[in-house]
Structures are given as C-alpha cells and as structure tokens.
Amino acid sequence: MATRYHPPVKRSIQIEGHKTSISLEPIFWDMLREAATRESVPINALVARIDAERIRAETPPGLASAIRVWLVSRS
C-alpha cells in the first residue's frame, strides 16, 4: 500500500496550443487516463475541457485541484 502515497508527478500537457505543467499523484494520472479512454478523447482534450469548466467557476481553483475534483466527482 505504500505506493498509494506516492508524491505528485509533474507532466507537460498542451491546452489549446499552450504547454503547461500539471502535478498530480500517480493515482490521479491513472484515473485521468482511464476517463480519457472511456470518453474516447486524448488526455489533453479532457484536461482542456476540465480547464474550461474551471475557468467558469465563481472562484476558479488551480488546474490540478480542478482535475482532482472532476475525477472524484465522476467516480
């Protein structure tokens, strides 16, 4: 179970032509990959959709936080 508590891993994602780095724990990267596969879209496209939703929020969270909340709310 020790691997469950792995620190965040930083990866580069391209959103609408702009590269950004996102730090997520491996379990969230796995969940994001699975969600993208289920929806038949690339991870970048799914992250772009989450980002667009996040920006419309009254108090937008950081992108990594928005991804975590999106994933947990759909599991």
mmCIF file of the N, C-alpha and C atoms, coordinates in Angstrom:
data_MODEL
# 
_entry.id   MODEL 
# 
loop_
_atom_site.group_PDB 
_atom_site.id 
_atom_site.type_symbol 
_atom_site.label_atom_id 
_atom_site.label_alt_id 
_atom_site.label_comp_id 
_atom_site.label_asym_id 
_atom_site.label_entity_id 
_atom_site.label_seq_id 
_atom_site.pdbx_PDB_ins_code 
_atom_site.Cartn_x 
_atom_site.Cartn_y 
_atom_site.Cartn_z 
_atom_site.occupancy 
_atom_site.B_iso_or_equiv 
_atom_site.pdbx_formal_charge 
_atom_site.auth_seq_id 
_atom_site.auth_comp_id 
_atom_site.auth_asym_id 
_atom_site.auth_atom_id 
_atom_site.pdbx_PDB_model_num 
ATOM 1   N N  . MET A 1 1  ? 0.811   -1.209 0.000   1.00 0.00 ? 1  MET A N  1 
ATOM 2   C CA . MET A 1 1  ? 0.000   0.000  0.000   1.00 0.00 ? 1  MET A CA 1 
ATOM 3   C C  . MET A 1 1  ? 0.849   1.267  0.000   1.00 0.00 ? 1  MET A C  1 
ATOM 4   N N  . ALA A 1 2  ? 2.135   1.171  0.202   1.00 0.00 ? 2  ALA A N  1 
ATOM 5   C CA . ALA A 1 2  ? 2.994   2.353  0.254   1.00 0.00 ? 2  ALA A CA 1 
ATOM 6   C C  . ALA A 1 2  ? 2.948   3.135  -1.056  1.00 0.00 ? 2  ALA A C  1 
ATOM 7   N N  . THR A 1 3  ? 2.774   2.445  -2.190  1.00 0.00 ? 3  THR A N  1 
ATOM 8   C CA . THR A 1 3  ? 2.745   3.146  -3.477  1.00 0.00 ? 3  THR A CA 1 
ATOM 9   C C  . THR A 1 3  ? 1.535   4.060  -3.601  1.00 0.00 ? 3  THR A C  1 
ATOM 10  N N  . ARG A 1 4  ? 0.495   3.819  -2.834  1.00 0.00 ? 4  ARG A N  1 
ATOM 11  C CA . ARG A 1 4  ? -0.688  4.671  -2.852  1.00 0.00 ? 4  ARG A CA 1 
ATOM 12  C C  . ARG A 1 4  ? -0.340  6.105  -2.449  1.00 0.00 ? 4  ARG A C  1 
ATOM 13  N N  . TYR A 1 5  ? 0.699   6.249  -1.643  1.00 0.00 ? 5  TYR A N  1 
ATOM 14  C CA . TYR A 1 5  ? 1.072   7.562  -1.107  1.00 0.00 ? 5  TYR A CA 1 
ATOM 15  C C  . TYR A 1 5  ? 2.280   8.162  -1.805  1.00 0.00 ? 5  TYR A C  1 
ATOM 16  N N  . HIS A 1 6  ? 2.383   7.919  -3.080  1.00 0.00 ? 6  HIS A N  1 
ATOM 17  C CA . HIS A 1 6  ? 3.476   8.460  -3.888  1.00 0.00 ? 6  HIS A CA 1 
ATOM 18  C C  . HIS A 1 6  ? 3.285   9.969  -4.043  1.00 0.00 ? 6  HIS A C  1 
ATOM 19  N N  . PRO A 1 7  ? 4.368   10.734 -4.014  1.00 0.00 ? 7  PRO A N  1 
ATOM 20  C CA . PRO A 1 7  ? 4.235   12.187 -4.206  1.00 0.00 ? 7  PRO A CA 1 
ATOM 21  C C  . PRO A 1 7  ? 3.788   12.516 -5.630  1.00 0.00 ? 7  PRO A C  1 
ATOM 22  N N  . PRO A 1 8  ? 3.335   13.744 -5.852  1.00 0.00 ? 8  PRO A N  1 
ATOM 23  C CA . PRO A 1 8  ? 2.881   14.142 -7.185  1.00 0.00 ? 8  PRO A CA 1 
ATOM 24  C C  . PRO A 1 8  ? 3.967   13.984 -8.246  1.00 0.00 ? 8  PRO A C  1 
ATOM 25  N N  . VAL A 1 9  ? 3.505   13.709 -9.456  1.00 0.00 ? 9  VAL A N  1 
ATOM 26  C CA . VAL A 1 9  ? 4.369   13.577 -10.626 1.00 0.00 ? 9  VAL A CA 1 
ATOM 27  C C  . VAL A 1 9  ? 3.997   14.704 -11.589 1.00 0.00 ? 9  VAL A C  1 
ATOM 28  N N  . LYS A 1 10 ? 4.989   15.446 -12.054 1.00 0.00 ? 10 LYS A N  1 
ATOM 29  C CA . LYS A 1 10 ? 4.747   16.571 -12.959 1.00 0.00 ? 10 LYS A CA 1 
ATOM 30  C C  . LYS A 1 10 ? 4.830   16.088 -14.403 1.00 0.00 ? 10 LYS A C  1 
ATOM 31  N N  . ARG A 1 11 ? 3.838   16.482 -15.195 1.00 0.00 ? 11 ARG A N  1 
ATOM 32  C CA . ARG A 1 11 ? 3.822   16.157 -16.619 1.00 0.00 ? 11 ARG A CA 1 
ATOM 33  C C  . ARG A 1 11 ? 3.415   17.395 -17.405 1.00 0.00 ? 11 ARG A C  1 
ATOM 34  N N  . SER A 1 12 ? 3.883   17.467 -18.634 1.00 0.00 ? 12 SER A N  1 
ATOM 35  C CA . SER A 1 12 ? 3.511   18.572 -19.520 1.00 0.00 ? 12 SER A CA 1 
ATOM 36  C C  . SER A 1 12 ? 2.268   18.199 -20.300 1.00 0.00 ? 12 SER A C  1 
ATOM 37  N N  . ILE A 1 13 ? 1.365   19.145 -20.390 1.00 0.00 ? 13 ILE A N  1 
ATOM 38  C CA . ILE A 1 13 ? 0.118   18.974 -21.134 1.00 0.00 ? 13 ILE A CA 1 
ATOM 39  C C  . ILE A 1 13 ? -0.023  20.187 -22.042 1.00 0.00 ? 13 ILE A C  1 
ATOM 40  N N  . GLN A 1 14 ? -0.534  19.961 -23.231 1.00 0.00 ? 14 GLN A N  1 
ATOM 41  C CA . GLN A 1 14 ? -0.776  21.074 -24.141 1.00 0.00 ? 14 GLN A CA 1 
ATOM 42  C C  . GLN A 1 14 ? -2.281  21.347 -24.174 1.00 0.00 ? 14 GLN A C  1 
ATOM 43  N N  . ILE A 1 15 ? -2.646  22.586 -23.833 1.00 0.00 ? 15 ILE A N  1 
ATOM 44  C CA . ILE A 1 15 ? -4.040  23.006 -23.832 1.00 0.00 ? 15 ILE A CA 1 
ATOM 45  C C  . ILE A 1 15 ? -4.182  24.151 -24.829 1.00 0.00 ? 15 ILE A C  1 
ATOM 46  N N  . GLU A 1 16 ? -4.944  23.901 -25.879 1.00 0.00 ? 16 GLU A N  1 
ATOM 47  C CA . GLU A 1 16 ? -5.173  24.907 -26.916 1.00 0.00 ? 16 GLU A CA 1 
ATOM 48  C C  . GLU A 1 16 ? -3.882  25.570 -27.385 1.00 0.00 ? 16 GLU A C  1 
ATOM 49  N N  . GLY A 1 17 ? -2.886  24.745 -27.649 1.00 0.00 ? 17 GLY A N  1 
ATOM 50  C CA . GLY A 1 17 ? -1.620  25.240 -28.186 1.00 0.00 ? 17 GLY A CA 1 
ATOM 51  C C  . GLY A 1 17 ? -0.626  25.754 -27.161 1.00 0.00 ? 17 GLY A C  1 
ATOM 52  N N  . HIS A 1 18 ? -1.006  25.751 -25.892 1.00 0.00 ? 18 HIS A N  1 
ATOM 53  C CA . HIS A 1 18 ? -0.107  26.244 -24.837 1.00 0.00 ? 18 HIS A CA 1 
ATOM 54  C C  . HIS A 1 18 ? 0.304   25.092 -23.931 1.00 0.00 ? 18 HIS A C  1 
ATOM 55  N N  . LYS A 1 19 ? 1.618   24.961 -23.720 1.00 0.00 ? 19 LYS A N  1 
ATOM 56  C CA . LYS A 1 19 ? 2.109   23.920 -22.822 1.00 0.00 ? 19 LYS A CA 1 
ATOM 57  C C  . LYS A 1 19 ? 2.019   24.397 -21.380 1.00 0.00 ? 19 LYS A C  1 
ATOM 58  N N  . THR A 1 20 ? 1.601   23.496 -20.513 1.00 0.00 ? 20 THR A N  1 
ATOM 59  C CA . THR A 1 20 ? 1.573   23.772 -19.086 1.00 0.00 ? 20 THR A CA 1 
ATOM 60  C C  . THR A 1 20 ? 1.979   22.506 -18.351 1.00 0.00 ? 20 THR A C  1 
ATOM 61  N N  . SER A 1 21 ? 2.496   22.661 -17.168 1.00 0.00 ? 21 SER A N  1 
ATOM 62  C CA . SER A 1 21 ? 2.871   21.514 -16.348 1.00 0.00 ? 21 SER A CA 1 
ATOM 63  C C  . SER A 1 21 ? 1.822   21.308 -15.271 1.00 0.00 ? 21 SER A C  1 
ATOM 64  N N  . ILE A 1 22 ? 1.476   20.054 -15.058 1.00 0.00 ? 22 ILE A N  1 
ATOM 65  C CA . ILE A 1 22 ? 0.494   19.703 -14.036 1.00 0.00 ? 22 ILE A CA 1 
ATOM 66  C C  . ILE A 1 22 ? 1.131   18.654 -13.134 1.00 0.00 ? 22 ILE A C  1 
ATOM 67  N N  . SER A 1 23 ? 1.001   18.856 -11.836 1.00 0.00 ? 23 SER A N  1 
ATOM 68  C CA . SER A 1 23 ? 1.492   17.893 -10.850 1.00 0.00 ? 23 SER A CA 1 
ATOM 69  C C  . SER A 1 23 ? 0.306   17.179 -10.221 1.00 0.00 ? 23 SER A C  1 
ATOM 70  N N  . LEU A 1 24 ? 0.238   15.880 -10.430 1.00 0.00 ? 24 LEU A N  1 
ATOM 71  C CA . LEU A 1 24 ? -0.805  15.051 -9.843  1.00 0.00 ? 24 LEU A CA 1 
ATOM 72  C C  . LEU A 1 24 ? -0.180  13.789 -9.275  1.00 0.00 ? 24 LEU A C  1 
ATOM 73  N N  . GLU A 1 25 ? -0.805  13.239 -8.261  1.00 0.00 ? 25 GLU A N  1 
ATOM 74  C CA . GLU A 1 25 ? -0.370  11.962 -7.725  1.00 0.00 ? 25 GLU A CA 1 
ATOM 75  C C  . GLU A 1 25 ? -0.645  10.886 -8.787  1.00 0.00 ? 25 GLU A C  1 
ATOM 76  N N  . PRO A 1 26 ? 0.179   9.831  -8.807  1.00 0.00 ? 26 PRO A N  1 
ATOM 77  C CA . PRO A 1 26 ? 0.013   8.797  -9.841  1.00 0.00 ? 26 PRO A CA 1 
ATOM 78  C C  . PRO A 1 26 ? -1.411  8.234  -9.937  1.00 0.00 ? 26 PRO A C  1 
ATOM 79  N N  . ILE A 1 27 ? -2.088  8.089  -8.812  1.00 0.00 ? 27 ILE A N  1 
ATOM 80  C CA . ILE A 1 27 ? -3.452  7.545  -8.871  1.00 0.00 ? 27 ILE A CA 1 
ATOM 81  C C  . ILE A 1 27 ? -4.373  8.457  -9.679  1.00 0.00 ? 27 ILE A C  1 
ATOM 82  N N  . PHE A 1 28 ? -4.151  9.781  -9.602  1.00 0.00 ? 28 PHE A N  1 
ATOM 83  C CA . PHE A 1 28 ? -4.969  10.703 -10.381 1.00 0.00 ? 28 PHE A CA 1 
ATOM 84  C C  . PHE A 1 28 ? -4.580  10.679 -11.857 1.00 0.00 ? 28 PHE A C  1 
ATOM 85  N N  . TRP A 1 29 ? -3.293  10.492 -12.166 1.00 0.00 ? 29 TRP A N  1 
ATOM 86  C CA . TRP A 1 29 ? -2.900  10.328 -13.570 1.00 0.00 ? 29 TRP A CA 1 
ATOM 87  C C  . TRP A 1 29 ? -3.570  9.079  -14.142 1.00 0.00 ? 29 TRP A C  1 
ATOM 88  N N  . ASP A 1 30 ? -3.609  8.002  -13.346 1.00 0.00 ? 30 ASP A N  1 
ATOM 89  C CA . ASP A 1 30 ? -4.266  6.767  -13.800 1.00 0.00 ? 30 ASP A CA 1 
ATOM 90  C C  . ASP A 1 30 ? -5.758  7.009  -14.039 1.00 0.00 ? 30 ASP A C  1 
ATOM 91  N N  . MET A 1 31 ? -6.403  7.685  -13.106 1.00 0.00 ? 31 MET A N  1 
ATOM 92  C CA . MET A 1 31 ? -7.835  7.969  -13.237 1.00 0.00 ? 31 MET A CA 1 
ATOM 93  C C  . MET A 1 31 ? -8.107  8.859  -14.448 1.00 0.00 ? 31 MET A C  1 
ATOM 94  N N  . LEU A 1 32 ? -7.234  9.834  -14.682 1.00 0.00 ? 32 LEU A N  1 
ATOM 95  C CA . LEU A 1 32 ? -7.392  10.735 -15.824 1.00 0.00 ? 32 LEU A CA 1 
ATOM 96  C C  . LEU A 1 32 ? -7.252  9.965  -17.138 1.00 0.00 ? 32 LEU A C  1 
ATOM 97  N N  . ARG A 1 33 ? -6.260  9.097  -17.200 1.00 0.00 ? 33 ARG A N  1 
ATOM 98  C CA . ARG A 1 33 ? -6.054  8.272  -18.397 1.00 0.00 ? 33 ARG A CA 1 
ATOM 99  C C  . ARG A 1 33 ? -7.277  7.373  -18.654 1.00 0.00 ? 33 ARG A C  1 
ATOM 100 N N  . GLU A 1 34 ? -7.811  6.769  -17.587 1.00 0.00 ? 34 GLU A N  1 
ATOM 101 C CA . GLU A 1 34 ? -8.986  5.910  -17.719 1.00 0.00 ? 34 GLU A CA 1 
ATOM 102 C C  . GLU A 1 34 ? -10.205 6.706  -18.179 1.00 0.00 ? 34 GLU A C  1 
ATOM 103 N N  . ALA A 1 35 ? -10.383 7.908  -17.637 1.00 0.00 ? 35 ALA A N  1 
ATOM 104 C CA . ALA A 1 35 ? -11.522 8.754  -18.029 1.00 0.00 ? 35 ALA A CA 1 
ATOM 105 C C  . ALA A 1 35 ? -11.408 9.150  -19.497 1.00 0.00 ? 35 ALA A C  1 
ATOM 106 N N  . ALA A 1 36 ? -10.207 9.504  -19.940 1.00 0.00 ? 36 ALA A N  1 
ATOM 107 C CA . ALA A 1 36 ? -9.998  9.871  -21.341 1.00 0.00 ? 36 ALA A CA 1 
ATOM 108 C C  . ALA A 1 36 ? -10.292 8.682  -22.256 1.00 0.00 ? 36 ALA A C  1 
ATOM 109 N N  . THR A 1 37 ? -9.872  7.504  -21.847 1.00 0.00 ? 37 THR A N  1 
ATOM 110 C CA . THR A 1 37 ? -10.141 6.295  -22.630 1.00 0.00 ? 37 THR A CA 1 
ATOM 111 C C  . THR A 1 37 ? -11.641 6.028  -22.706 1.00 0.00 ? 37 THR A C  1 
ATOM 112 N N  . ARG A 1 38 ? -12.324 6.130  -21.564 1.00 0.00 ? 38 ARG A N  1 
ATOM 113 C CA . ARG A 1 38 ? -13.778 5.920  -21.541 1.00 0.00 ? 38 ARG A CA 1 
ATOM 114 C C  . ARG A 1 38 ? -14.502 6.895  -22.464 1.00 0.00 ? 38 ARG A C  1 
ATOM 115 N N  . GLU A 1 39 ? -14.023 8.133  -22.522 1.00 0.00 ? 39 GLU A N  1 
ATOM 116 C CA . GLU A 1 39 ? -14.679 9.153  -23.338 1.00 0.00 ? 39 GLU A CA 1 
ATOM 117 C C  . GLU A 1 39 ? -14.113 9.232  -24.753 1.00 0.00 ? 39 GLU A C  1 
ATOM 118 N N  . SER A 1 40 ? -13.149 8.361  -25.056 1.00 0.00 ? 40 SER A N  1 
ATOM 119 C CA . SER A 1 40 ? -12.532 8.292  -26.388 1.00 0.00 ? 40 SER A CA 1 
ATOM 120 C C  . SER A 1 40 ? -11.950 9.631  -26.831 1.00 0.00 ? 40 SER A C  1 
ATOM 121 N N  . VAL A 1 41 ? -11.247 10.291 -25.897 1.00 0.00 ? 41 VAL A N  1 
ATOM 122 C CA . VAL A 1 41 ? -10.578 11.557 -26.213 1.00 0.00 ? 41 VAL A CA 1 
ATOM 123 C C  . VAL A 1 41 ? -9.156  11.504 -25.671 1.00 0.00 ? 41 VAL A C  1 
ATOM 124 N N  . PRO A 1 42 ? -8.244  12.268 -26.269 1.00 0.00 ? 42 PRO A N  1 
ATOM 125 C CA . PRO A 1 42 ? -6.894  12.339 -25.714 1.00 0.00 ? 42 PRO A CA 1 
ATOM 126 C C  . PRO A 1 42 ? -6.923  13.025 -24.344 1.00 0.00 ? 42 PRO A C  1 
ATOM 127 N N  . ILE A 1 43 ? -5.943  12.729 -23.518 1.00 0.00 ? 43 ILE A N  1 
ATOM 128 C CA . ILE A 1 43 ? -5.850  13.356 -22.192 1.00 0.00 ? 43 ILE A CA 1 
ATOM 129 C C  . ILE A 1 43 ? -5.839  14.874 -22.333 1.00 0.00 ? 43 ILE A C  1 
ATOM 130 N N  . ASN A 1 44 ? -5.096  15.396 -23.303 1.00 0.00 ? 44 ASN A N  1 
ATOM 131 C CA . ASN A 1 44 ? -5.036  16.857 -23.484 1.00 0.00 ? 44 ASN A CA 1 
ATOM 132 C C  . ASN A 1 44 ? -6.423  17.451 -23.699 1.00 0.00 ? 44 ASN A C  1 
ATOM 133 N N  . ALA A 1 45 ? -7.257  16.786 -24.482 1.00 0.00 ? 45 ALA A N  1 
ATOM 134 C CA . ALA A 1 45 ? -8.606  17.282 -24.765 1.00 0.00 ? 45 ALA A CA 1 
ATOM 135 C C  . ALA A 1 45 ? -9.464  17.256 -23.504 1.00 0.00 ? 45 ALA A C  1 
ATOM 136 N N  . LEU A 1 46 ? -9.329  16.199 -22.720 1.00 0.00 ? 46 LEU A N  1 
ATOM 137 C CA . LEU A 1 46 ? -10.095 16.118 -21.476 1.00 0.00 ? 46 LEU A CA 1 
ATOM 138 C C  . LEU A 1 46 ? -9.649  17.195 -20.494 1.00 0.00 ? 46 LEU A C  1 
ATOM 139 N N  . VAL A 1 47 ? -8.355  17.397 -20.382 1.00 0.00 ? 47 VAL A N  1 
ATOM 140 C CA . VAL A 1 47 ? -7.836  18.442 -19.489 1.00 0.00 ? 47 VAL A CA 1 
ATOM 141 C C  . VAL A 1 47 ? -8.302  19.819 -19.969 1.00 0.00 ? 47 VAL A C  1 
ATOM 142 N N  . ALA A 1 48 ? -8.344  20.041 -21.270 1.00 0.00 ? 48 ALA A N  1 
ATOM 143 C CA . ALA A 1 48 ? -8.821  21.319 -21.802 1.00 0.00 ? 48 ALA A CA 1 
ATOM 144 C C  . ALA A 1 48 ? -10.283 21.546 -21.431 1.00 0.00 ? 48 ALA A C  1 
ATOM 145 N N  . ARG A 1 49 ? -11.082 20.494 -21.474 1.00 0.00 ? 49 ARG A N  1 
ATOM 146 C CA . ARG A 1 49 ? -12.498 20.614 -21.095 1.00 0.00 ? 49 ARG A CA 1 
ATOM 147 C C  . ARG A 1 49 ? -12.636 20.932 -19.604 1.00 0.00 ? 49 ARG A C  1 
ATOM 148 N N  . ILE A 1 50 ? -11.860 20.232 -18.775 1.00 0.00 ? 50 ILE A N  1 
ATOM 149 C CA . ILE A 1 50 ? -11.875 20.494 -17.331 1.00 0.00 ? 50 ILE A CA 1 
ATOM 150 C C  . ILE A 1 50 ? -11.422 21.930 -17.067 1.00 0.00 ? 50 ILE A C  1 
ATOM 151 N N  . ASP A 1 51 ? -10.404 22.371 -17.790 1.00 0.00 ? 51 ASP A N  1 
ATOM 152 C CA . ASP A 1 51 ? -9.888  23.732 -17.625 1.00 0.00 ? 51 ASP A CA 1 
ATOM 153 C C  . ASP A 1 51 ? -10.958 24.761 -17.972 1.00 0.00 ? 51 ASP A C  1 
ATOM 154 N N  . ALA A 1 52 ? -11.701 24.530 -19.041 1.00 0.00 ? 52 ALA A N  1 
ATOM 155 C CA . ALA A 1 52 ? -12.760 25.461 -19.443 1.00 0.00 ? 52 ALA A CA 1 
ATOM 156 C C  . ALA A 1 52 ? -13.849 25.533 -18.376 1.00 0.00 ? 52 ALA A C  1 
ATOM 157 N N  . GLU A 1 53 ? -14.220 24.385 -17.807 1.00 0.00 ? 53 GLU A N  1 
ATOM 158 C CA . GLU A 1 53 ? -15.210 24.362 -16.719 1.00 0.00 ? 53 GLU A CA 1 
ATOM 159 C C  . GLU A 1 53 ? -14.674 25.111 -15.504 1.00 0.00 ? 53 GLU A C  1 
ATOM 160 N N  . ARG A 1 54 ? -13.417 24.882 -15.182 1.00 0.00 ? 54 ARG A N  1 
ATOM 161 C CA . ARG A 1 54 ? -12.771 25.500 -14.022 1.00 0.00 ? 54 ARG A CA 1 
ATOM 162 C C  . ARG A 1 54 ? -12.788 27.014 -14.137 1.00 0.00 ? 54 ARG A C  1 
ATOM 163 N N  . ILE A 1 55 ? -12.466 27.527 -15.301 1.00 0.00 ? 55 ILE A N  1 
ATOM 164 C CA . ILE A 1 55 ? -12.386 28.969 -15.509 1.00 0.00 ? 55 ILE A CA 1 
ATOM 165 C C  . ILE A 1 55 ? -13.746 29.643 -15.314 1.00 0.00 ? 55 ILE A C  1 
ATOM 166 N N  . ARG A 1 56 ? -14.818 28.915 -15.599 1.00 0.00 ? 56 ARG A N  1 
ATOM 167 C CA . ARG A 1 56 ? -16.162 29.481 -15.444 1.00 0.00 ? 56 ARG A CA 1 
ATOM 168 C C  . ARG A 1 56 ? -16.649 29.483 -13.990 1.00 0.00 ? 56 ARG A C  1 
ATOM 169 N N  . ALA A 1 57 ? -15.916 28.833 -13.098 1.00 0.00 ? 57 ALA A N  1 
ATOM 170 C CA . ALA A 1 57 ? -16.331 28.771 -11.694 1.00 0.00 ? 57 ALA A CA 1 
ATOM 171 C C  . ALA A 1 57 ? -16.254 30.156 -11.060 1.00 0.00 ? 57 ALA A C  1 
ATOM 172 N N  . GLU A 1 58 ? -17.098 30.374 -10.058 1.00 0.00 ? 58 GLU A N  1 
ATOM 173 C CA . GLU A 1 58 ? -17.111 31.667 -9.359  1.00 0.00 ? 58 GLU A CA 1 
ATOM 174 C C  . GLU A 1 58 ? -15.741 31.978 -8.763  1.00 0.00 ? 58 GLU A C  1 
ATOM 175 N N  . THR A 1 59 ? -15.124 30.983 -8.156  1.00 0.00 ? 59 THR A N  1 
ATOM 176 C CA . THR A 1 59 ? -13.779 31.128 -7.611  1.00 0.00 ? 59 THR A CA 1 
ATOM 177 C C  . THR A 1 59 ? -12.946 29.981 -8.192  1.00 0.00 ? 59 THR A C  1 
ATOM 178 N N  . PRO A 1 60 ? -12.340 30.192 -9.357  1.00 0.00 ? 60 PRO A N  1 
ATOM 179 C CA . PRO A 1 60 ? -11.629 29.101 -10.027 1.00 0.00 ? 60 PRO A CA 1 
ATOM 180 C C  . PRO A 1 60 ? -10.466 28.548 -9.192  1.00 0.00 ? 60 PRO A C  1 
ATOM 181 N N  . PRO A 1 61 ? -10.452 27.223 -9.016  1.00 0.00 ? 61 PRO A N  1 
ATOM 182 C CA . PRO A 1 61 ? -9.321  26.598 -8.331  1.00 0.00 ? 61 PRO A CA 1 
ATOM 183 C C  . PRO A 1 61 ? -8.151  26.455 -9.300  1.00 0.00 ? 61 PRO A C  1 
ATOM 184 N N  . GLY A 1 62 ? -7.020  26.014 -8.799  1.00 0.00 ? 62 GLY A N  1 
ATOM 185 C CA . GLY A 1 62 ? -5.902  25.689 -9.667  1.00 0.00 ? 62 GLY A CA 1 
ATOM 186 C C  . GLY A 1 62 ? -6.278  24.511 -10.549 1.00 0.00 ? 62 GLY A C  1 
ATOM 187 N N  . LEU A 1 63 ? -5.586  24.358 -11.660 1.00 0.00 ? 63 LEU A N  1 
ATOM 188 C CA . LEU A 1 63 ? -5.922  23.303 -12.611 1.00 0.00 ? 63 LEU A CA 1 
ATOM 189 C C  . LEU A 1 63 ? -5.785  21.912 -12.002 1.00 0.00 ? 63 LEU A C  1 
ATOM 190 N N  . ALA A 1 64 ? -4.713  21.652 -11.271 1.00 0.00 ? 64 ALA A N  1 
ATOM 191 C CA . ALA A 1 64 ? -4.533  20.325 -10.675 1.00 0.00 ? 64 ALA A CA 1 
ATOM 192 C C  . ALA A 1 64 ? -5.676  20.016 -9.706  1.00 0.00 ? 64 ALA A C  1 
ATOM 193 N N  . SER A 1 65 ? -6.064  21.000 -8.909  1.00 0.00 ? 65 SER A N  1 
ATOM 194 C CA . SER A 1 65 ? -7.186  20.802 -7.975  1.00 0.00 ? 65 SER A CA 1 
ATOM 195 C C  . SER A 1 65 ? -8.472  20.536 -8.739  1.00 0.00 ? 65 SER A C  1 
ATOM 196 N N  . ALA A 1 66 ? -8.697  21.281 -9.812  1.00 0.00 ? 66 ALA A N  1 
ATOM 197 C CA . ALA A 1 66 ? -9.907  21.095 -10.617 1.00 0.00 ? 66 ALA A CA 1 
ATOM 198 C C  . ALA A 1 66 ? -9.950  19.690 -11.221 1.00 0.00 ? 66 ALA A C  1 
ATOM 199 N N  . ILE A 1 67 ? -8.818  19.195 -11.663 1.00 0.00 ? 67 ILE A N  1 
ATOM 200 C CA . ILE A 1 67 ? -8.759  17.838 -12.229 1.00 0.00 ? 67 ILE A CA 1 
ATOM 201 C C  . ILE A 1 67 ? -9.106  16.816 -11.156 1.00 0.00 ? 67 ILE A C  1 
ATOM 202 N N  . ARG A 1 68 ? -8.524  16.960 -9.974  1.00 0.00 ? 68 ARG A N  1 
ATOM 203 C CA . ARG A 1 68 ? -8.819  16.020 -8.877  1.00 0.00 ? 68 ARG A CA 1 
ATOM 204 C C  . ARG A 1 68 ? -10.310 16.023 -8.541  1.00 0.00 ? 68 ARG A C  1 
ATOM 205 N N  . VAL A 1 69 ? -10.887 17.219 -8.394  1.00 0.00 ? 69 VAL A N  1 
ATOM 206 C CA . VAL A 1 69 ? -12.312 17.324 -8.059  1.00 0.00 ? 69 VAL A CA 1 
ATOM 207 C C  . VAL A 1 69 ? -13.162 16.717 -9.170  1.00 0.00 ? 69 VAL A C  1 
ATOM 208 N N  . TRP A 1 70 ? -12.837 17.012 -10.422 1.00 0.00 ? 70 TRP A N  1 
ATOM 209 C CA . TRP A 1 70 ? -13.582 16.458 -11.562 1.00 0.00 ? 70 TRP A CA 1 
ATOM 210 C C  . TRP A 1 70 ? -13.541 14.943 -11.528 1.00 0.00 ? 70 TRP A C  1 
ATOM 211 N N  . LEU A 1 71 ? -12.361 14.379 -11.300 1.00 0.00 ? 71 LEU A N  1 
ATOM 212 C CA . LEU A 1 71 ? -12.222 12.921 -11.290 1.00 0.00 ? 71 LEU A CA 1 
ATOM 213 C C  . LEU A 1 71 ? -12.991 12.284 -10.149 1.00 0.00 ? 71 LEU A C  1 
ATOM 214 N N  . VAL A 1 72 ? -12.875 12.851 -8.958  1.00 0.00 ? 72 VAL A N  1 
ATOM 215 C CA . VAL A 1 72 ? -13.551 12.274 -7.792  1.00 0.00 ? 72 VAL A CA 1 
ATOM 216 C C  . VAL A 1 72 ? -15.068 12.407 -7.919  1.00 0.00 ? 72 VAL A C  1 
ATOM 217 N N  . SER A 1 73 ? -15.532 13.498 -8.486  1.00 0.00 ? 73 SER A N  1 
ATOM 218 C CA . SER A 1 73 ? -16.976 13.701 -8.615  1.00 0.00 ? 73 SER A CA 1 
ATOM 219 C C  . SER A 1 73 ? -17.602 12.769 -9.654  1.00 0.00 ? 73 SER A C  1 
ATOM 220 N N  . ARG A 1 74 ? -16.787 12.145 -10.489 1.00 0.00 ? 74 ARG A N  1 
ATOM 221 C CA . ARG A 1 74 ? -17.298 11.237 -11.504 1.00 0.00 ? 74 ARG A CA 1 
ATOM 222 C C  . ARG A 1 74 ? -17.008 9.765  -11.211 1.00 0.00 ? 74 ARG A C  1 
ATOM 223 N N  . SER A 1 75 ? -16.400 9.507  -10.075 1.00 0.00 ? 75 SER A N  1 
ATOM 224 C CA . SER A 1 75 ? -16.089 8.093  -9.763  1.00 0.00 ? 75 SER A CA 1 
ATOM 225 C C  . SER A 1 75 ? -17.139 7.486  -8.867  1.00 0.00 ? 75 SER A C  1 
# 
